Amino acid sequence: MPFTASWGTLLDELDDLSDGATLITPLSHKRFRITDVQDQRVIVEFDNADEKRPLQRDQFETLYRRIQDAHDGFELDRLPPDADPYPAVLSLHPRFEIDEDAGVLVESDGPTSTQVVDSDLDSEPVDRTEPERLDVYSDALLLVDALERYDVTDLPNLGTETLIDLYTLCSDVQRNANEFRQEVADIILARLHHDRPVTGQYGSVQRTTRRNRSLKDDETVLAVLEEAGIDRERVMGVDLEKVDEALDVTELTESDVYDIDEREYVRKAEIDEEVKESRLQGLKDRLAAADDEDADELRREIEELEARIDDLTSFRTGAEIER
């Protein structure tokens, strides 16, 4: 199909797009809207920035040609940094689709999805529901409740039991949030095919690599070094395990061979899950039993509570580190 026909189809799709529709770029995940559609260009405006940018017809045609020449789709990594909006707009064409998992822009004969993420005109409110089997949600709810009940800006004047409860809840939230963060990170990592930052609502993430080293077995290392002219005595060190064995059969003490730095700290010994569950259920029952007179006030409290929970449980993008 010649590009002229594809361009005409794309312009028709853009004309039918609702005024409040928001698109998202596939690489940087920046949100933008289409503000004007012209014969030779499309004008877009990015959210949270006073930036309007014209997307030229000839650049769309270049992208179209590259898709035609690619066998398994055009790799999005090959886009220049400022060309990120082009595939998002082109995905509105019924024959072009972005496969973010594979990191490509492909042409299809069947129905395709677009990069439209929401519409101010068509969107409807979604009821908030408690996620099942997500421990961090329950722990965060309990922590928020505790933060509201106690004056945590003056910790020295709080009772010991209160401090223990705060510490326990913070520890539980940290542990469960970290496990959840890692699950999210593993999925994001599979979707990042480049080293450019990818932006979400609260932050951004970037694919990177952490390099870890571990020595090969002793004989292999020593043989290679000796072959290179390095005496093994130059690299032989003290084996901590053998030192500990020597301490067991001598009168030497640890302080004779170790520099010891002892630091006291608080460690969570156990968790009373029944009390936590009882308190959590009490919070749910109190909210569910509200009468009409308290509905507006409770609605505001719930919204504030959910907003705080979002802040506590959101990982801030964004993927980020290759373990």
C-alpha positions as protocol buffer text, in pm:
chain_id: "A"
residue {
  index: 1
  type: MET
  ca { x: 0 y: 0 z: 0 }
}
residue {
  index: 2
  type: PRO
  ca { x: 145 y: 342 z: -93 }
}
residue {
  index: 3
  type: PHE
  ca { x: 218 y: 578 z: 193 }
}
residue {
  index: 4
  type: THR
  ca { x: -27 y: 839 z: 60 }
}
residue {
  index: 5
  type: ALA
  ca { x: -318 y: 605 z: 131 }
}
residue {
  index: 6
  type: SER
  ca { x: -180 y: 514 z: 475 }
}
residue {
  index: 7
  type: TRP
  ca { x: -132 y: 881 z: 559 }
}
residue {
  index: 8
  type: GLY
  ca { x: -489 y: 958 z: 464 }
}
residue {
  index: 9
  type: THR
  ca { x: -616 y: 675 z: 684 }
}
residue {
  index: 10
  type: LEU
  ca { x: -404 y: 798 z: 974 }
}
residue {
  index: 11
  type: LEU
  ca { x: -538 y: 1153 z: 940 }
}
residue {
  index: 12
  type: ASP
  ca { x: -893 y: 1017 z: 943 }
}
residue {
  index: 13
  type: GLU
  ca { x: -820 y: 826 z: 1264 }
}
residue {
  index: 14
  type: LEU
  ca { x: -670 y: 1139 z: 1420 }
}
residue {
  index: 15
  type: ASP
  ca { x: -975 y: 1345 z: 1326 }
}
residue {
  index: 16
  type: ASP
  ca { x: -1199 y: 1091 z: 1499 }
}
residue {
  index: 17
  type: LEU
  ca { x: -987 y: 1091 z: 1815 }
}
residue {
  index: 18
  type: SER
  ca { x: -1164 y: 1245 z: 2116 }
}
residue {
  index: 19
  type: ASP
  ca { x: -1033 y: 1579 z: 2239 }
}
residue {
  index: 20
  type: GLY
  ca { x: -929 y: 1443 z: 2576 }
}
residue {
  index: 21
  type: ALA
  ca { x: -741 y: 1137 z: 2447 }
}
residue {
  index: 22
  type: THR
  ca { x: -390 y: 1097 z: 2583 }
}
residue {
  index: 23
  type: LEU
  ca { x: -115 y: 897 z: 2413 }
}
residue {
  index: 24
  type: ILE
  ca { x: 207 y: 766 z: 2561 }
}
residue {
  index: 25
  type: THR
  ca { x: 544 y: 731 z: 2391 }
}
residue {
  index: 26
  type: PRO
  ca { x: 677 y: 373 z: 2385 }
}
residue {
  index: 27
  type: LEU
  ca { x: 1033 y: 443 z: 2499 }
}
residue {
  index: 28
  type: SER
  ca { x: 1029 y: 738 z: 2739 }
}
residue {
  index: 29
  type: HIS
  ca { x: 661 y: 686 z: 2837 }
}
residue {
  index: 30
  type: LYS
  ca { x: 585 y: 1056 z: 2812 }
}
residue {
  index: 31
  type: ARG
  ca { x: 218 y: 1149 z: 2785 }
}
residue {
  index: 32
  type: PHE
  ca { x: 97 y: 1384 z: 2515 }
}
residue {
  index: 33
  type: ARG
  ca { x: -213 y: 1494 z: 2329 }
}
residue {
  index: 34
  type: ILE
  ca { x: -278 y: 1578 z: 1967 }
}
residue {
  index: 35
  type: THR
  ca { x: -384 y: 1944 z: 1939 }
}
residue {
  index: 36
  type: ASP
  ca { x: -400 y: 1992 z: 1561 }
}
residue {
  index: 37
  type: VAL
  ca { x: -411 y: 1775 z: 1250 }
}
residue {
  index: 38
  type: GLN
  ca { x: -292 y: 1926 z: 921 }
}
residue {
  index: 39
  type: ASP
  ca { x: -226 y: 1791 z: 574 }
}
residue {
  index: 40
  type: GLN
  ca { x: 151 y: 1783 z: 617 }
}
residue {
  index: 41
  type: ARG
  ca { x: 198 y: 1756 z: 992 }
}
residue {
  index: 42
  type: VAL
  ca { x: 47 y: 1670 z: 1329 }
}
residue {
  index: 43
  type: ILE
  ca { x: 87 y: 1904 z: 1628 }
}
residue {
  index: 44
  type: VAL
  ca { x: 130 y: 1739 z: 1968 }
}
residue {
  index: 45
  type: GLU
  ca { x: 153 y: 1884 z: 2319 }
}
residue {
  index: 46
  type: PHE
  ca { x: 324 y: 1705 z: 2606 }
}
residue {
  index: 47
  type: ASP
  ca { x: 173 y: 1685 z: 2952 }
}
residue {
  index: 48
  type: ASN
  ca { x: 333 y: 1878 z: 3237 }
}
residue {
  index: 49
  type: ALA
  ca { x: 534 y: 2087 z: 2992 }
}
residue {
  index: 50
  type: ASP
  ca { x: 472 y: 2395 z: 2782 }
}
residue {
  index: 51
  type: GLU
  ca { x: 599 y: 2211 z: 2478 }
}
residue {
  index: 52
  type: LYS
  ca { x: 426 y: 2176 z: 2144 }
}
residue {
  index: 53
  type: ARG
  ca { x: 596 y: 1986 z: 1867 }
}
residue {
  index: 54
  type: PRO
  ca { x: 509 y: 1942 z: 1499 }
}
residue {
  index: 55
  type: LEU
  ca { x: 541 y: 1586 z: 1368 }
}
residue {
  index: 56
  type: GLN
  ca { x: 615 y: 1609 z: 997 }
}
residue {
  index: 57
  type: ARG
  ca { x: 456 y: 1394 z: 727 }
}
residue {
  index: 58
  type: ASP
  ca { x: 790 y: 1312 z: 566 }
}
residue {
  index: 59
  type: GLN
  ca { x: 919 y: 1170 z: 895 }
}
residue {
  index: 60
  type: PHE
  ca { x: 612 y: 947 z: 921 }
}
residue {
  index: 61
  type: GLU
  ca { x: 685 y: 829 z: 566 }
}
residue {
  index: 62
  type: THR
  ca { x: 1047 y: 749 z: 659 }
}
residue {
  index: 63
  type: LEU
  ca { x: 926 y: 545 z: 954 }
}
residue {
  index: 64
  type: TYR
  ca { x: 671 y: 374 z: 729 }
}
residue {
  index: 65
  type: ARG
  ca { x: 946 y: 275 z: 482 }
}
residue {
  index: 66
  type: ARG
  ca { x: 1162 y: 132 z: 757 }
}
residue {
  index: 67
  type: ILE
  ca { x: 873 y: -79 z: 882 }
}
residue {
  index: 68
  type: GLN
  ca { x: 822 y: -208 z: 528 }
}
residue {
  index: 69
  type: ASP
  ca { x: 1191 y: -303 z: 502 }
}
residue {
  index: 70
  type: ALA
  ca { x: 1200 y: -480 z: 840 }
}
residue {
  index: 71
  type: HIS
  ca { x: 1112 y: -850 z: 849 }
}
residue {
  index: 72
  type: ASP
  ca { x: 1008 y: -877 z: 1214 }
}
residue {
  index: 73
  type: GLY
  ca { x: 909 y: -520 z: 1283 }
}
residue {
  index: 74
  type: PHE
  ca { x: 1104 y: -197 z: 1317 }
}
residue {
  index: 75
  type: GLU
  ca { x: 1316 y: -193 z: 1635 }
}
residue {
  index: 76
  type: LEU
  ca { x: 1220 y: 105 z: 1849 }
}
residue {
  index: 77
  type: ASP
  ca { x: 1577 y: 133 z: 1980 }
}
residue {
  index: 78
  type: ARG
  ca { x: 1676 y: 265 z: 1637 }
}
residue {
  index: 79
  type: LEU
  ca { x: 1462 y: 576 z: 1679 }
}
residue {
  index: 80
  type: PRO
  ca { x: 1637 y: 907 z: 1745 }
}
residue {
  index: 81
  type: PRO
  ca { x: 1562 y: 1037 z: 2098 }
}
residue {
  index: 82
  type: ASP
  ca { x: 1328 y: 1310 z: 1972 }
}
residue {
  index: 83
  type: ALA
  ca { x: 1130 y: 1074 z: 1746 }
}
residue {
  index: 84
  type: ASP
  ca { x: 955 y: 889 z: 2029 }
}
residue {
  index: 85
  type: PRO
  ca { x: 606 y: 1035 z: 1954 }
}
residue {
  index: 86
  type: TYR
  ca { x: 602 y: 916 z: 1592 }
}
residue {
  index: 87
  type: PRO
  ca { x: 535 y: 543 z: 1656 }
}
residue {
  index: 88
  type: ALA
  ca { x: 275 y: 632 z: 1920 }
}
residue {
  index: 89
  type: VAL
  ca { x: 81 y: 841 z: 1668 }
}
residue {
  index: 90
  type: LEU
  ca { x: 129 y: 585 z: 1391 }
}
residue {
  index: 91
  type: SER
  ca { x: -17 y: 317 z: 1620 }
}
residue {
  index: 92
  type: LEU
  ca { x: -353 y: 488 z: 1576 }
}
residue {
  index: 93
  type: HIS
  ca { x: -352 y: 357 z: 1219 }
}
residue {
  index: 94
  type: PRO
  ca { x: -550 y: 29 z: 1213 }
}
residue {
  index: 95
  type: ARG
  ca { x: -259 y: -161 z: 1055 }
}
residue {
  index: 96
  type: PHE
  ca { x: 28 y: -58 z: 1284 }
}
residue {
  index: 97
  type: GLU
  ca { x: 92 y: -165 z: 1640 }
}
residue {
  index: 98
  type: ILE
  ca { x: 363 y: -128 z: 1904 }
}
residue {
  index: 99
  type: ASP
  ca { x: 482 y: -448 z: 2069 }
}
residue {
  index: 100
  type: GLU
  ca { x: 655 y: -317 z: 2381 }
}
residue {
  index: 101
  type: ASP
  ca { x: 755 y: -663 z: 2502 }
}
residue {
  index: 102
  type: ALA
  ca { x: 950 y: -720 z: 2180 }
}
residue {
  index: 103
  type: GLY
  ca { x: 1046 y: -354 z: 2146 }
}
residue {
  index: 104
  type: VAL
  ca { x: 923 y: -325 z: 1787 }
}
residue {
  index: 105
  type: LEU
  ca { x: 668 y: -141 z: 1572 }
}
residue {
  index: 106
  type: VAL
  ca { x: 494 y: -387 z: 1344 }
}
residue {
  index: 107
  type: GLU
  ca { x: 245 y: -389 z: 1059 }
}
residue {
  index: 108
  type: SER
  ca { x: -51 y: -623 z: 1097 }
}
residue {
  index: 109
  type: ASP
  ca { x: -341 y: -742 z: 885 }
}
residue {
  index: 110
  type: GLY
  ca { x: -578 y: -770 z: 1181 }
}
residue {
  index: 111
  type: PRO
  ca { x: -706 y: -535 z: 1453 }
}
residue {
  index: 112
  type: THR
  ca { x: -430 y: -360 z: 1647 }
}
residue {
  index: 113
  type: SER
  ca { x: -398 y: -177 z: 1976 }
}
residue {
  index: 114
  type: THR
  ca { x: -294 y: 186 z: 2016 }
}
residue {
  index: 115
  type: GLN
  ca { x: -90 y: 397 z: 2256 }
}
residue {
  index: 116
  type: VAL
  ca { x: -401 y: 581 z: 2377 }
}
residue {
  index: 117
  type: VAL
  ca { x: -395 y: 550 z: 2756 }
}
residue {
  index: 118
  type: ASP
  ca { x: -704 y: 745 z: 2857 }
}
residue {
  index: 119
  type: SER
  ca { x: -964 y: 996 z: 2749 }
}
residue {
  index: 120
  type: ASP
  ca { x: -1113 y: 1278 z: 2955 }
}
residue {
  index: 121
  type: LEU
  ca { x: -1444 y: 1237 z: 2772 }
}
residue {
  index: 122
  type: ASP
  ca { x: -1476 y: 862 z: 2766 }
}
residue {
  index: 123
  type: SER
  ca { x: -1316 y: 761 z: 3094 }
}
residue {
  index: 124
  type: GLU
  ca { x: -1537 y: 644 z: 3378 }
}
residue {
  index: 125
  type: PRO
  ca { x: -1450 y: 625 z: 3746 }
}
residue {
  index: 126
  type: VAL
  ca { x: -1321 y: 286 z: 3855 }
}
residue {
  index: 127
  type: ASP
  ca { x: -1415 y: 146 z: 4194 }
}
residue {
  index: 128
  type: ARG
  ca { x: -1117 y: 92 z: 4420 }
}
residue {
  index: 129
  type: THR
  ca { x: -1094 y: -263 z: 4552 }
}
residue {
  index: 130
  type: GLU
  ca { x: -856 y: -420 z: 4799 }
}
residue {
  index: 131
  type: PRO
  ca { x: -600 y: -635 z: 4616 }
}
residue {
  index: 132
  type: GLU
  ca { x: -603 y: -999 z: 4714 }
}
residue {
  index: 133
  type: ARG
  ca { x: -297 y: -1168 z: 4861 }
}
residue {
  index: 134
  type: LEU
  ca { x: -92 y: -847 z: 4865 }
}
residue {
  index: 135
  type: ASP
  ca { x: 55 y: -827 z: 5214 }
}
residue {
  index: 136
  type: VAL
  ca { x: 210 y: -486 z: 5159 }
}
residue {
  index: 137
  type: TYR
  ca { x: -137 y: -334 z: 5114 }
}
residue {
  index: 138
  type: SER
  ca { x: -263 y: -453 z: 5453 }
}
residue {
  index: 139
  type: ASP
  ca { x: 60 y: -360 z: 5630 }
}
residue {
  index: 140
  type: ALA
  ca { x: 63 y: -17 z: 5468 }
}
residue {
  index: 141
  type: LEU
  ca { x: -298 y: 39 z: 5573 }
}
residue {
  index: 142
  type: LEU
  ca { x: -212 y: -46 z: 5933 }
}
residue {
  index: 143
  type: LEU
  ca { x: 96 y: 176 z: 5922 }
}
residue {
  index: 144
  type: VAL
  ca { x: -101 y: 471 z: 5786 }
}
residue {
  index: 145
  type: ASP
  ca { x: -359 y: 420 z: 6061 }
}
residue {
  index: 146
  type: ALA
  ca { x: -84 y: 421 z: 6325 }
}
residue {
  index: 147
  type: LEU
  ca { x: 76 y: 733 z: 6178 }
}
residue {
  index: 148
  type: GLU
  ca { x: -257 y: 910 z: 6202 }
}
residue {
  index: 149
  type: ARG
  ca { x: -326 y: 803 z: 6561 }
}
residue {
  index: 150
  type: TYR
  ca { x: 11 y: 895 z: 6710 }
}
residue {
  index: 151
  type: ASP
  ca { x: 218 y: 1212 z: 6701 }
}
residue {
  index: 152
  type: VAL
  ca { x: 516 y: 1067 z: 6517 }
}
residue {
  index: 153
  type: THR
  ca { x: 679 y: 1410 z: 6495 }
}
residue {
  index: 154
  type: ASP
  ca { x: 768 y: 1370 z: 6864 }
}
residue {
  index: 155
  type: LEU
  ca { x: 896 y: 1012 z: 6886 }
}
residue {
  index: 156
  type: PRO
  ca { x: 1081 y: 1048 z: 7223 }
}
residue {
  index: 157
  type: ASN
  ca { x: 751 y: 1115 z: 7399 }
}
residue {
  index: 158
  type: LEU
  ca { x: 576 y: 808 z: 7260 }
}
residue {
  index: 159
  type: GLY
  ca { x: 535 y: 498 z: 7474 }
}
residue {
  index: 160
  type: THR
  ca { x: 763 y: 200 z: 7425 }
}
residue {
  index: 161
  type: GLU
  ca { x: 478 y: -25 z: 7305 }
}
residue {
  index: 162
  type: THR
  ca { x: 374 y: 236 z: 7049 }
}
residue {
  index: 163
  type: LEU
  ca { x: 731 y: 264 z: 6920 }
}
residue {
  index: 164
  type: ILE
  ca { x: 752 y: -116 z: 6896 }
}
residue {
  index: 165
  type: ASP
  ca { x: 429 y: -124 z: 6693 }
}
residue {
  index: 166
  type: LEU
  ca { x: 558 y: 149 z: 6460 }
}
residue {
  index: 167
  type: TYR
  ca { x: 889 y: -32 z: 6416 }
}
residue {
  index: 168
  type: THR
  ca { x: 718 y: -364 z: 6347 }
}
residue {
  index: 169
  type: LEU
  ca { x: 482 y: -216 z: 6089 }
}
residue {
  index: 170
  type: CYS
  ca { x: 763 y: -24 z: 5917 }
}
residue {
  index: 171
  type: SER
  ca { x: 967 y: -343 z: 5902 }
}
residue {
  index: 172
  type: ASP
  ca { x: 677 y: -543 z: 5756 }
}
residue {
  index: 173
  type: VAL
  ca { x: 601 y: -275 z: 5497 }
}
residue {
  index: 174
  type: GLN
  ca { x: 967 y: -257 z: 5399 }
}
residue {
  index: 175
  type: ARG
  ca { x: 1000 y: -634 z: 5359 }
}
residue {
  index: 176
  type: ASN
  ca { x: 678 y: -686 z: 5167 }
}
residue {
  index: 177
  type: ALA
  ca { x: 723 y: -373 z: 4958 }
}
residue {
  index: 178
  type: ASN
  ca { x: 1072 y: -486 z: 4860 }
}
residue {
  index: 179
  type: GLU
  ca { x: 944 y: -828 z: 4753 }
}
residue {
  index: 180
  type: PHE
  ca { x: 668 y: -663 z: 4553 }
}
residue {
  index: 181
  type: ARG
  ca { x: 916 y: -409 z: 4408 }
}
residue {
  index: 182
  type: GLN
  ca { x: 1139 y: -692 z: 4286 }
}
residue {
  index: 183
  type: GLU
  ca { x: 846 y: -868 z: 4117 }
}
residue {
  index: 184
  type: VAL
  ca { x: 757 y: -544 z: 3939 }
}
residue {
  index: 185
  type: ALA
  ca { x: 1122 y: -481 z: 3848 }
}
residue {
  index: 186
  type: ASP
  ca { x: 1158 y: -826 z: 3690 }
}
residue {
  index: 187
  type: ILE
  ca { x: 862 y: -758 z: 3461 }
}
residue {
  index: 188
  type: ILE
  ca { x: 984 y: -409 z: 3367 }
}
residue {
  index: 189
  type: LEU
  ca { x: 1333 y: -541 z: 3295 }
}
residue {
  index: 190
  type: ALA
  ca { x: 1191 y: -779 z: 3036 }
}
residue {
  index: 191
  type: ARG
  ca { x: 1024 y: -483 z: 2863 }
}
residue {
  index: 192
  type: LEU
  ca { x: 1325 y: -251 z: 2848 }
}
residue {
  index: 193
  type: HIS
  ca { x: 1527 y: -303 z: 2533 }
}
residue {
  index: 194
  type: HIS
  ca { x: 1745 y: 7 z: 2564 }
}
residue {
  index: 195
  type: ASP
  ca { x: 1933 y: 216 z: 2820 }
}
residue {
  index: 196
  type: ARG
  ca { x: 1715 y: 526 z: 2794 }
}
residue {
  index: 197
  type: PRO
  ca { x: 1522 y: 641 z: 3104 }
}
residue {
  index: 198
  type: VAL
  ca { x: 1154 y: 541 z: 3100 }
}
residue {
  index: 199
  type: THR
  ca { x: 923 y: 778 z: 3282 }
}
residue {
  index: 200
  type: GLY
  ca { x: 609 y: 707 z: 3482 }
}
residue {
  index: 201
  type: GLN
  ca { x: 390 y: 937 z: 3687 }
}
residue {
  index: 202
  type: TYR
  ca { x: 613 y: 937 z: 3996 }
}
residue {
  index: 203
  type: GLY
  ca { x: 960 y: 889 z: 3854 }
}
residue {
  index: 204
  type: SER
  ca { x: 1170 y: 709 z: 3597 }
}
residue {
  index: 205
  type: VAL
  ca { x: 1374 y: 392 z: 3564 }
}
residue {
  index: 206
  type: GLN
  ca { x: 1659 y: 285 z: 3342 }
}
residue {
  index: 207
  type: ARG
  ca { x: 1805 y: -48 z: 3240 }
}
residue {
  index: 208
  type: THR
  ca { x: 2156 y: -85 z: 3374 }
}
residue {
  index: 209
  type: THR
  ca { x: 2400 y: -362 z: 3460 }
}
residue {
  index: 210
  type: ARG
  ca { x: 2563 y: -447 z: 3791 }
}
residue {
  index: 211
  type: ARG
  ca { x: 2895 y: -630 z: 3754 }
}
residue {
  index: 212
  type: ASN
  ca { x: 2980 y: -890 z: 4017 }
}
residue {
  index: 213
  type: ARG
  ca { x: 3305 y: -1086 z: 4033 }
}
residue {
  index: 214
  type: SER
  ca { x: 3396 y: -1413 z: 4197 }
}
residue {
  index: 215
  type: LEU
  ca { x: 3729 y: -1587 z: 4174 }
}
residue {
  index: 216
  type: LYS
  ca { x: 3763 y: -1919 z: 4001 }
}
residue {
  index: 217
  type: ASP
  ca { x: 3903 y: -2209 z: 4202 }
}
residue {
  index: 218
  type: ASP
  ca { x: 4244 y: -2155 z: 4361 }
}
residue {
  index: 219
  type: GLU
  ca { x: 4440 y: -2388 z: 4135 }
}
residue {
  index: 220
  type: THR
  ca { x: 4309 y: -2225 z: 3819 }
}
residue {
  index: 221
  type: VAL
  ca { x: 4386 y: -1874 z: 3942 }
}
residue {
  index: 222
  type: LEU
  ca { x: 4733 y: -1961 z: 4072 }
}
residue {
  index: 223
  type: ALA
  ca { x: 4824 y: -2150 z: 3755 }
}
residue {
  index: 224
  type: VAL
  ca { x: 4722 y: -1862 z: 3531 }
}
residue {
  index: 225
  type: LEU
  ca { x: 4911 y: -1609 z: 3743 }
}
residue {
  index: 226
  type: GLU
  ca { x: 5226 y: -1822 z: 3760 }
}
residue {
  index: 227
  type: GLU
  ca { x: 5216 y: -1862 z: 3384 }
}
residue {
  index: 228
  type: ALA
  ca { x: 5206 y: -1483 z: 3361 }
}
residue {
  index: 229
  type: GLY
  ca { x: 5512 y: -1454 z: 3587 }
}
residue {
  index: 230
  type: ILE
  ca { x: 5336 y: -1374 z: 3919 }
}
residue {
  index: 231
  type: ASP
  ca { x: 5456 y: -1569 z: 4222 }
}
residue {
  index: 232
  type: ARG
  ca { x: 5174 y: -1728 z: 4416 }
}
residue {
  index: 233
  type: GLU
  ca { x: 5306 y: -1575 z: 4740 }
}
residue {
  index: 234
  type: ARG
  ca { x: 5211 y: -1230 z: 4609 }
}
residue {
  index: 235
  type: VAL
  ca { x: 4843 y: -1321 z: 4593 }
}
residue {
  index: 236
  type: MET
  ca { x: 4811 y: -1561 z: 4883 }
}
residue {
  index: 237
  type: GLY
  ca { x: 4611 y: -1408 z: 5168 }
}
residue {
  index: 238
  type: VAL
  ca { x: 4467 y: -1499 z: 5505 }
}
residue {
  index: 239
  type: ASP
  ca { x: 4178 y: -1746 z: 5498 }
}
residue {
  index: 240
  type: LEU
  ca { x: 3919 y: -1633 z: 5755 }
}
residue {
  index: 241
  type: GLU
  ca { x: 3779 y: -1981 z: 5798 }
}
residue {
  index: 242
  type: LYS
  ca { x: 4124 y: -2121 z: 5873 }
}
residue {
  index: 243
  type: VAL
  ca { x: 4190 y: -1838 z: 6118 }
}
residue {
  index: 244
  type: ASP
  ca { x: 3870 y: -1929 z: 6308 }
}
residue {
  index: 245
  type: GLU
  ca { x: 3981 y: -2292 z: 6318 }
}
residue {
  index: 246
  type: ALA
  ca { x: 4316 y: -2183 z: 6462 }
}
residue {
  index: 247
  type: LEU
  ca { x: 4144 y: -1979 z: 6734 }
}
residue {
  index: 248
  type: ASP
  ca { x: 3954 y: -2289 z: 6844 }
}
residue {
  index: 249
  type: VAL
  ca { x: 4278 y: -2482 z: 6917 }
}
residue {
  index: 250
  type: THR
  ca { x: 4482 y: -2196 z: 7071 }
}
residue {
  index: 251
  type: GLU
  ca { x: 4449 y: -1957 z: 7362 }
}
residue {
  index: 252
  type: LEU
  ca { x: 4423 y: -1659 z: 7129 }
}
residue {
  index: 253
  type: THR
  ca { x: 4110 y: -1445 z: 7142 }
}
residue {
  index: 254
  type: GLU
  ca { x: 3917 y: -1283 z: 6861 }
}
residue {
  index: 255
  type: SER
  ca { x: 4051 y: -940 z: 6954 }
}
residue {
  index: 256
  type: ASP
  ca { x: 4406 y: -1068 z: 6892 }
}
residue {
  index: 257
  type: VAL
  ca { x: 4341 y: -1112 z: 6521 }
}
residue {
  index: 258
  type: TYR
  ca { x: 4021 y: -916 z: 6451 }
}
residue {
  index: 259
  type: ASP
  ca { x: 3931 y: -549 z: 6474 }
}
residue {
  index: 260
  type: ILE
  ca { x: 3585 y: -578 z: 6629 }
}
residue {
  index: 261
  type: ASP
  ca { x: 3318 y: -312 z: 6592 }
}
residue {
  index: 262
  type: GLU
  ca { x: 3011 y: -396 z: 6797 }
}
residue {
  index: 263
  type: ARG
  ca { x: 2693 y: -202 z: 6732 }
}
residue {
  index: 264
  type: GLU
  ca { x: 2362 y: -252 z: 6908 }
}
residue {
  index: 265
  type: TYR
  ca { x: 2046 y: -249 z: 6707 }
}
residue {
  index: 266
  type: VAL
  ca { x: 1680 y: -341 z: 6733 }
}
residue {
  index: 267
  type: ARG
  ca { x: 1571 y: -664 z: 6567 }
}
residue {
  index: 268
  type: LYS
  ca { x: 1211 y: -768 z: 6520 }
}
residue {
  index: 269
  type: ALA
  ca { x: 1163 y: -1086 z: 6722 }
}
residue {
  index: 270
  type: GLU
  ca { x: 807 y: -1187 z: 6633 }
}
residue {
  index: 271
  type: ILE
  ca { x: 485 y: -1054 z: 6484 }
}
residue {
  index: 272
  type: ASP
  ca { x: 139 y: -1086 z: 6634 }
}
residue {
  index: 273
  type: GLU
  ca { x: -52 y: -1151 z: 6313 }
}
residue {
  index: 274
  type: GLU
  ca { x: -383 y: -1198 z: 6499 }
}
residue {
  index: 275
  type: VAL
  ca { x: -368 y: -850 z: 6648 }
}
residue {
  index: 276
  type: LYS
  ca { x: -275 y: -701 z: 6313 }
}
residue {
  index: 277
  type: GLU
  ca { x: -559 y: -881 z: 6139 }
}
residue {
  index: 278
  type: SER
  ca { x: -806 y: -778 z: 6410 }
}
residue {
  index: 279
  type: ARG
  ca { x: -706 y: -414 z: 6384 }
}
residue {
  index: 280
  type: LEU
  ca { x: -719 y: -427 z: 6005 }
}
residue {
  index: 281
  type: GLN
  ca { x: -1065 y: -584 z: 6009 }
}
residue {
  index: 282
  type: GLY
  ca { x: -1177 y: -319 z: 6254 }
}
residue {
  index: 283
  type: LEU
  ca { x: -1070 y: -48 z: 6013 }
}
residue {
  index: 284
  type: LYS
  ca { x: -1260 y: -214 z: 5730 }
}
residue {
  index: 285
  type: ASP
  ca { x: -1573 y: -262 z: 5944 }
}
residue {
  index: 286
  type: ARG
  ca { x: -1567 y: 99 z: 6061 }
}
residue {
  index: 287
  type: LEU
  ca { x: -1553 y: 223 z: 5705 }
}
residue {
  index: 288
  type: ALA
  ca { x: -1820 y: -18 z: 5585 }
}
residue {
  index: 289
  type: ALA
  ca { x: -2062 y: 69 z: 5867 }
}
residue {
  index: 290
  type: ALA
  ca { x: -2067 y: 440 z: 5796 }
}
residue {
  index: 291
  type: ASP
  ca { x: -2413 y: 599 z: 5776 }
}
residue {
  index: 292
  type: ASP
  ca { x: -2522 y: 860 z: 5525 }
}
residue {
  index: 293
  type: GLU
  ca { x: -2436 y: 1156 z: 5750 }
}
residue {
  index: 294
  type: ASP
  ca { x: -2072 y: 1051 z: 5764 }
}
residue {
  index: 295
  type: ALA
  ca { x: -2046 y: 939 z: 5402 }
}
residue {
  index: 296
  type: ASP
  ca { x: -1883 y: 1254 z: 5263 }
}
residue {
  index: 297
  type: GLU
  ca { x: -1633 y: 1281 z: 5547 }
}
residue {
  index: 298
  type: LEU
  ca { x: -1542 y: 913 z: 5529 }
}
residue {
  index: 299
  type: ARG
  ca { x: -1509 y: 934 z: 5153 }
}
residue {
  index: 300
  type: ARG
  ca { x: -1252 y: 1208 z: 5195 }
}
residue {
  index: 301
  type: GLU
  ca { x: -1071 y: 1008 z: 5462 }
}
residue {
  index: 302
  type: ILE
  ca { x: -1062 y: 700 z: 5240 }
}
residue {
  index: 303
  type: GLU
  ca { x: -928 y: 900 z: 4947 }
}
residue {
  index: 304
  type: GLU
  ca { x: -656 y: 1051 z: 5164 }
}
residue {
  index: 305
  type: LEU
  ca { x: -577 y: 707 z: 5309 }
}
residue {
  index: 306
  type: GLU
  ca { x: -553 y: 551 z: 4966 }
}
residue {
  index: 307
  type: ALA
  ca { x: -332 y: 835 z: 4844 }
}
residue {
  index: 308
  type: ARG
  ca { x: -94 y: 778 z: 5135 }
}
residue {
  index: 309
  type: ILE
  ca { x: -95 y: 404 z: 5073 }
}
residue {
  index: 310
  type: ASP
  ca { x: -8 y: 470 z: 4708 }
}
residue {
  index: 311
  type: ASP
  ca { x: 287 y: 684 z: 4819 }
}
residue {
  index: 312
  type: LEU
  ca { x: 406 y: 411 z: 5057 }
}
residue {
  index: 313
  type: THR
  ca { x: 366 y: 116 z: 4824 }
}
residue {
  index: 314
  type: SER
  ca { x: 460 y: 266 z: 4487 }
}
residue {
  index: 315
  type: PHE
  ca { x: 801 y: 176 z: 4360 }
}
residue {
  index: 316
  type: ARG
  ca { x: 949 y: 480 z: 4188 }
}
residue {
  index: 317
  type: THR
  ca { x: 1021 y: 405 z: 3837 }
}
residue {
  index: 318
  type: GLY
  ca { x: 1047 y: 311 z: 3667 }
}
residue {
  index: 319
  type: ALA
  ca { x: 1341 y: -95 z: 3612 }
}
residue {
  index: 320
  type: GLU
  ca { x: 1584 y: -96 z: 3641 }
}
residue {
  index: 321
  type: ILE
  ca { x: 1871 y: -287 z: 3776 }
}
residue {
  index: 322
  type: GLU
  ca { x: 1990 y: -611 z: 3635 }
}
residue {
  index: 323
  type: ARG
  ca { x: 2062 y: -834 z: 3929 }
}
